Amino acid sequence: MQLHGSFTSPYVRHCRIVMAQGQIEHDFIEAGFEQSAALSPSKKVPFLIDGDVLLSDSSSIVRYLRESQNQDFLNTIQYHDLFSLISTLMDSAINLFYLEKEGINVHAAAYLQRQKLRVDEGLVYLNQHCPSTIDLFNDAHLRLAIFLSWGLFRQRINLNPLENLQAFLQSAEADAIFSATKPA
């Protein structure tokens, strides 16, 4: 089994954590834009190759890994919705990050301003509806912790006014696997 990706991608990190939790043997292969464009139909990371199986989205990879360990993946519609919301916010934040790296001003277009507003207001919503306890085998919880960690690492978010999210992330960072996969 091969997981292709980068150490700073939050989507790849989710896969890496699930593999570590399940002690799933695999090769991690660093892949940039050129490798992912050549090998993945989605032209992005992560992607997983396991024999004849090629999976090109973190959600399907995580589900595949969880099911291989006889574990649940988003076993309620509420967890699935939370996971989807977080993925939407993370996609927006990542797109803004890369556009700014290209020199594009977020304030230059109404569409980009909506993306920023989506992230900002989504964080307020998540702070109000944050789980009181964390279960890093729950992929909605894990995705939230990864998004918060990545957002701080890339200076995309500010958690100062969001005390529930701060406490949630602090709980996640106490986990050895979560901490060991943190990008530097």
Order of alpha helices (4+ residues) and beta strands (2+ residues): beta-alpha-beta-alpha-beta-beta-alpha-alpha-alpha-alpha-alpha-alpha
